Amino acid sequence: MKQSVRNERMQSAIKIGAILFLLANPTFLFADSDPKNNETMKEVTVRASKVDSQSPFLPDVKGAKIYAGKKTSAIRLDEAPTITNNNYRQALSKTPGLLVSEESTPLFSLGYRGLDPHRAQFMQIMKDGIPIHADMFGYPEAYYTPPLQTVESIEFIRGGAALMYGPQPGGALNFVTQKPVTDRKFQVESENVFGTDNYFSNYEAFTGTAGPVGYLGYFHEREGDGFRAANSDFEVISSGMKVTINQTGDTRLTLNYDEYHEEHGEPGGLSLTSTTNPTYEADRSFATRQFDRFRLERYYASAILEHDISDATLLEARLYGGNYRRYSKRQRGGGFGTIPTGGAANSNDIEEQDFYNLGFEPRLRHDYELLGEKHTLTVGTHTFFSESTRTDQRGASASADSGAIRNESDRSMEYFSVFLENLFRWKRLSVTPSVRFEHFWQRIEEHANATRADLIDRKTFDVVPLFGIGVVYEAAKAVEVYTNFSQSYRPEIFTQSVPTGTNQVVNEDLHEGFGWQYDIGLRGRPLPFLSWDTSFFILDFKDQIGTVGNTVQNVGDARHYGVELFTEADLIGIYDFAKRTEFVKRIGSFSPFVSLTLLDAEFYEGPSSERQPQYAPKYNLRTGVNYEWRQCVKINMSSTFVGDHFADDASTLNRKIPSYKVWDLTGEVKLFRNLWKAVDMSLFGGINNLFDEKYYSRIRGDGIDPAYGRNLYGGVKFSIGSPSKRLGEDSVFSQYMGKGYAG
């Protein structure tokens, strides 16, 4: 067995060496072996398709990535009024297929087509194309997300993302952060928000470009008491610095460093039938945990190099790494929705995990001509290393910060993948076959375990090939029929390889879960004021890993299928187009939108056969309307309607989440825009959960986690900078003074 693993590692090392050689010598991939032919090679001129920055879909090709044939969404945060407190219910309101599992802490849980939303563990979550999970495989939980004040747009790629970014079956969500402004030498920005329950948010930033060097630095803090009676306070402190060199040149370098600190209380869950304390219906604000706390620290750096080797060839390389520390302490002796009692309540469980990560991902894109048509090839590799420790302690009091060691282990992950995609174009038809080979090594070595005499040293190695294909046919101008088939997989995580629970064991035949997805749809944006995307999907997820009794094993197969629909239309723009009028310029745009997911999911094999997977509601409807006038006034009214579903795979009655409907109203008014070519100023605010819906969308092991009732906020933001190079642009202030408007 050891010799076999050694041979496999040697083969993988040879593959790595070969790929790195090709990437280090990109012209080798495309060179003609005959020097004479090189001298007379025909010149190829390739024109990339124009990127529509207003489109709700990603372009066919962007940078060194191919999106053709994939179902995608491009979310521009500046379309709506300013969002505060990282409210993803509002930020993702136009994105079907996603379920926001809401909580009142700063943490992030997002589900996809009926997959478990807890910390978005079945999705690939990234920032500027760089994974932000604590560990890509061993602990794929996204505790950290960047402050939305730093985010320019959000990209979402569904099933085909497994072949572009990694193996996770839940698609990929990429936060694209802002870059330094290029038209000013210096600019400062400030945003301050106040709200219900002592909510406060502050964001300060400075940015500019001097010669070839651009810079952007920020500091962000937000805090609040929460709406629960006790222990629901939170605080987030983050900061970062980004430097770009030659941002608009042929060779571009971006250096980034971020720090993130967060702490919050965990007030505990509630129950519908509790006899020891108020029930959920009696008092939604009651806290069953007084001492449970959670802390997170993250220190990360990255370097992104983009080099135009020629007009037809682009090289991108990302180098990233850092430290991720997760700490929690939780009182013992409690049950589902009850106050801790008995002797165990005089102690707590303390968990600390430290992750040290390093990753490198080069990608190469080459445009070439074949048989009279222009095609695009992308190839790359992704290497990732992780070393982490986990220590579990038993505190001698309910609020202890440290205690006696119960479990201690070292964990490591080595990952290497190689991937290739080629976009073939034949007039209106495009076909993109994809292949990705995944290699990962995982090791967990226990040093202490108070529940077992034998300490485990478990090693896992696997190679998984993944394949896919995307097809697009342009039925009319800016109207496409598309389809995509892609594979994905889900390896065992650390807690499944070596469970920390008493008497838990791992099935010897445990293997990774494997999935495939199929999408077929019609999308279009034939006119600037009308867009839609409607599709049918199937997600088949086999051999999911779970726990039956005390055994970690493959628990069954599930099939998820349904329909996703998004459409948005500017009604005033349609009227202008039909009547040849210009009411949009005078009274603004009025754009209703609908984002709908209809889902039917069921286990068809395994212990949960014929049951509904967790967090798989039959419908998830988000609808609303945006009003905008001359980029100066923005008003958004949006709603979320979610059907009944369960928070576990066994459809347990006390884990049922009833249907709910939530409305939000937000607005923003820009008082000054480029006043004296230097000053912008806006007022904004909103009412979340406008009609005070009493609901919950998340249930933990300790009970129901109530969602926030009606809450209000208001704020002001402004920026001051050196004069803009843009000429002839007047401020909104001048319109108010009767001097006209040049917006």
Residue, then its C-alpha position, 0 to 999 in steps of 0.5 A: m500500500k505504501q509503495s502504491v501511494r509512493n508510486e502515485r505521488m511520483q506520477s503526480a510529481i511528474k505531472i506537476g513538473a510537466i505542467l509547471f514547465l509548460l506554464a513557465n514556457p507558454t510559447f512552447l505550447f503553441a510553437d511550430s516544431d519547424p523553424k522555417n514555419n516559425e519564420t513564415m507563420k501567418e499573423v492572427t488577429v483576435r478581437a475579444s467580444k465586447v464586455d457589457s458591464q450592465s449585463p446580468f450575465l458574465p461574458d463568454v471570455k473574461g481574462a483567462k476564464i471561459y464562461a461560455g456555456k455556463k449558467t452565470s450571474a453578474i451582480r453589480l452592487d451599485e444598481a441598488p441603494t447602499i447595503t449595510n451589515n453585509n445583508y446578503r438577502q438584498a445583495l443576492s436578491k436577483t440570483p436564483g438558485l441560492l438560499v440565504s440561511e439568515e442569522s443575526t451574527p456576521l457569519f455567512s451561510l448560503g445554500y444552493r439548489g437544496l444543498d446544506p447552506h451551513r457556512a456555504q460548505f458545498m460551494q466554492i467561495m472566493k475573493d478575486g478568484i482566490p478561495i476564502h474557506a478555512d481549508m478548501f477540502g478538510y474544513p470548507e467553511a466560509y466564516y469570512t466574507p469581505p465587507l461589501q463596501t470593498v466589493e465592486s461586483i459578485e460573480f456566480i457560476r453554477g454547476g460548470a464552476a466545478l471545472m473552472y475553480g474546484p470540485q465543489p458541487g454547489g457552484a462558485l461565488n466570487f467577490v470581485t473587490q474594488k481596485p484603486v481609482t485611476d483618474r485621481k491622485f488622491q481620494v478619501e471616502s467615509e461611510n457611517v451608519f446607525g441603526t436599531d439595537n445600537y447598530f453602528s458601521n464605519y468605513e474609511a478608505f483612501t485611494g488614488t493612482a500616482g504614475p504607474v502605482g495605484y493604492l487603496g487602503y481601508f478600515h471597517e468596523r461594525e457592531g451591534d447589540g442584536f435583538r436577543a435579550a442577552n449575548s447577541d452582541f457582535e463586532v467586526i474589525s477589518s482592514g486592508m491594503k491593495v497596491t497595483i502596478n501598471q494597472t492599465g498596462d500590458t503587465r499588471l501586478t496587484l498586491n493585497y493584504d487583509e486582516y479580519h477580526e470578529e467576535h459575537g455572542e451565541p444566545g442559543g436556540l429556541s424550541l416550539t415545545s420547551t418546558t424549561n424556558p419560554t418557547y419560540e412563540a412566547d418570546r423570540s428574543f429569549a437567550t438560552r445561552q449566556f456564555d457561548r462566544f465565537r471569535l475569528e481572526r484572518y490574516y491573508a496576502s495575495a499577489i496577482l500577475e496578469h501579463d499580455i504575452s501577445d494580442a492573442t495570449l494572456l497569462e494570469a498567476r495567483l499566489y496567496g496564503g495566510n493564517y485563519r484562526r477559529y475559536s469557540k466556547r459553548q456551555r455544556g448540559g443544554g438540549f434542543g432549545t433549552i437552558p443548560t442544566g445539571g452538573a455538566a452546565n458547570s463546564n464548557d467545551i472549547e474548540e480552537q483551530d488554526f489554519y496556515n494556507l498557501g496556494f498558487e494558481p497560474r492560468l494561460r489563455h490563448d486565442y487562435e484561428l482554425l478553419g476560418e473561425k476564432h477559438t479560445l483555449t485556457v489551461g492551468t493548474h492549482t496547487f494548495f497546501s494547508e497545515s492546521t491544528r485542532t485542540d478541544q478543551r473542557g473548561a471548569s466553568a460555563s464561561a472558561d476561556s481554557g481548560a483541560i485538553r480533551n482532543e488534540s490533532d495535527r492535520s495537513m492537506e496537499y492538493f494539485s489540479v490541472f484543468l483545460e477548457n477550449l471554446f470552439r466557435w462556429k458562427r452562431l454555435s459555441v462548444t466548450p469541452s472541459v476536463r479537470f484532474e484532481h489530486f489530493w492528499q489528506r492526513i490527520e494525526e491525533h496526539a490526544n483523545a480523552t474518549r479513546a485509548d487508541l490514537i488515529d493516524r489516518k491518511t487519504f490519497d485520491v485522484v478524481p477526473l472530472f469532465g464537462i461540456g457547454v454548448v451555446y447557440e445564438a438564436a437571435k441578437a443577444v438571445e442564447v440557448y445554452t446547455n451545460f453538463s458537468q461533474s463534481y465531487r465532495p471529499e471527506i472533511f476532517t471531522q468525517s475522517v476522524p470524528t471527535g464525538t464519543n464512540q464515533v467510527v468511520n466506515e472503512d469503505l468511506h469514499e468521496g461523494f460524486g455529483w453531476q449537473y445538467d442545465i438547459g436554458l434560454r437567456g437574453r438581453p436584446l435591449p438595454f432595458l430587458s433581460w431574462d434567464t430561464s432554465f431547467f436543471i438536474l443535480d444528482f449527488k451520489d454517496q453523500i457522506g453523513t452519520v448513521g448512529n455512531t458511524v460516519q458512512n456514505v448515506g445515500d443518493a439524492r436528485h434535485y431538479g427544477v426550474e430557475l427564472f430571472t427577468e427584469a424590465d425597465l417599464i419606462g424604458i420600454y415605453d420610451f422605446a415604443k413611443r420614441t419618448e425620453f421619459v427615462k431622462r426626465i422621471g427615471s427608470f422603473s424596473p420590476f424584477v423576479s428571481l424564482t427557483l422551483l425545486d423538487a429534491e428527494f433521496y432515492e437511495g440510502p437511509s433517508s430514501e424518499r425524504q426531502p434533503q435539508y434546506a430544499p424548499k419547493y419554491n424560493l421567490r424573490t421579487g421587487v422593483n428598482y427606481e433610479w433617477r439620473q444616478c441621484v435617487k435610488i429606491n428599492m422595494s424587494s421581497t423574499f418568499v420561501g416555502d416550507h422545508f426541513a433543517d435536516d435530512a431526516s425530515t424531523l418535525n422539530r426541524k421544520i422551517p415554516s414558509y415565510k415572506v420578508w419585505d425590505l425597503t431601502g433608498e439613497v439620495k446623492l446630494f452632490r456628485n462631482l461637486w467642484k470636480a472633487v466631492d460626492m455626498s449621499l444619504f441612504g437608509g432603509i427598513n429591513n423586514l418592513f412588515d415585521e415578519k416573525y420567522y426563522s430560516r435556520i435551525r442549529g443543533d441547539g434549537i431555532d435561530p430566530a431571524y431579525g424582526r423589523n429594524l431600521y438604519g440610516g447613514v451618510k457617505f461622502s468622498i473628497g479627492s483631487p480634481s478628476k481628469r474627466l472634463g465637462e462633468d457638472s455636479v448635481f448641485s448645479q442642477y439644484m441651482g438652476k444651471g442644468y444637468a449634465g448627467 
